[in-house]
């Protein structure tokens, strides 16, 4: 494996970043993204920074973004055939503004301050270890010629670090799923889980605000607590939209994991068919019906056909 072709100063910055990223709480994605943005700003001018994840067949969710030093609200966009996301899916490599003077960048949905136009940009694809393209990290500048080859290679290295951290979480979940069912078995993420999470985070925000009020005339203390309140709000927004990735994509991913025959069974479960009705409607034996149902429950990691039916309804309602 050849060494990364970067200058000595950049190497020092990335070595420090490697160790700090290793020490971060892996579940704190906002903290990871925030730190990576900070490192990117040490390497070159970064006016706009965002991380996006592919979702479904034509959407991208952006859980984290910054523009001109301010947090940019998370968002979801449908992408078209000519923008940056479609380009990344087609070419599976880093996009640079210099490739086409920003034509692909400007063909997509603008980010950050829409009154300004990026004069340079680097967008690096994020891959799972399986080679599946799952998202992107983008750094953009309002000044031309901000990103030389040295900066681009460093950005690519940082993006790979992000993908590795997120990939380890996927590997941990897959390992846990191999174990027999138990209290630690991961459940399918539902809207109930999201609402419970959101309720707890809002309670934290209220506590922080209450502490700020209790600080009274201590202006510095109030400022500190309000800054903490803002950070917690940003983290909540970022984490919530990542949770919604699983909530929205889960039903599609689970349904498409079934064979065509199993999908036929799953669709009839929505109609409330019992085993005899399934066998009659599909022209198969009861044993085949039971075999399909067993496989469907295993793939969905659910305990009952009613739960599968509910999940299929969510898929059909998308």
PEKA-V879734 format. One record per pair of residues at least 24 apart in sequence whose ideal C-beta (glycine too) atoms are under 8 Angstrom apart, sorted by the first residue. I is the first residue (numbers start at 1). J is the second residue. If there is no record, write none. Layout:
BEGIN
i:j
I:J
I:J
END
This chain:
BEGIN
i:j
4:153
4:154
4:157
5:149
5:150
5:153
6:150
6:153
6:154
6:157
7:150
10:43
10:150
10:151
10:154
13:39
13:42
13:43
13:154
14:39
14:154
14:157
14:158
17:158
17:161
18:161
21:161
21:165
24:165
26:165
26:168
26:169
27:169
28:235
29:63
29:64
29:166
29:238
29:239
29:242
30:63
30:64
30:234
30:235
30:238
30:239
31:235
32:162
32:165
33:63
33:64
33:162
33:238
34:64
36:137
36:158
36:161
36:162
37:66
39:158
40:139
40:155
40:158
43:151
43:154
43:155
44:139
44:141
44:146
44:147
44:148
44:151
45:141
45:143
45:146
46:139
46:140
46:141
47:112
47:118
47:140
47:141
47:142
47:143
48:111
48:112
48:113
48:118
48:138
48:139
48:140
48:141
48:142
49:137
49:138
49:139
49:140
50:111
50:112
50:137
50:138
51:135
51:136
51:137
51:138
51:162
52:85
52:135
52:136
52:138
53:126
53:134
53:135
53:242
53:245
54:85
54:89
54:133
54:134
54:135
55:245
55:248
55:249
56:248
56:249
56:252
56:318
60:85
60:135
60:136
61:241
61:242
61:244
61:245
62:111
62:241
63:237
63:238
63:239
63:241
63:242
63:245
64:238
65:111
65:112
67:111
67:112
67:113
68:112
68:113
71:230
71:234
72:111
72:112
73:237
74:237
74:238
74:240
74:241
75:241
76:241
77:109
79:108
79:109
80:107
80:108
82:107
82:108
83:107
83:108
83:109
84:108
84:123
84:136
84:138
85:136
88:123
88:125
88:133
88:136
89:133
92:125
92:127
92:133
93:125
94:122
94:123
94:124
94:125
94:152
94:155
94:156
95:121
95:122
95:123
96:121
96:122
96:147
96:152
97:121
97:122
97:140
97:147
105:140
111:138
111:140
112:140
116:142
117:142
118:142
119:143
119:144
119:146
120:144
120:145
120:146
120:147
121:147
122:147
122:151
122:152
122:155
124:155
124:156
124:158
124:159
125:159
126:159
126:162
126:163
126:166
127:163
128:163
128:167
128:170
129:167
129:171
134:163
134:166
137:162
177:301
185:301
186:301
187:301
188:250
188:254
188:300
188:301
188:302
188:311
189:243
189:246
189:247
189:250
190:247
191:247
193:243
193:247
194:240
194:243
194:244
194:247
197:239
197:240
197:243
198:236
198:240
201:232
201:235
201:236
201:239
201:240
202:236
204:232
205:229
205:232
205:233
205:236
208:232
248:318
250:311
251:311
251:312
251:314
251:315
251:318
252:315
252:318
254:299
254:300
254:311
254:315
255:311
255:312
255:315
257:299
258:295
258:296
258:299
261:292
262:292
262:295
262:296
262:299
265:289
265:292
265:293
265:296
266:296
266:308
266:309
266:312
267:312
269:305
269:308
269:309
269:312
270:309
270:312
270:313
270:316
272:309
END
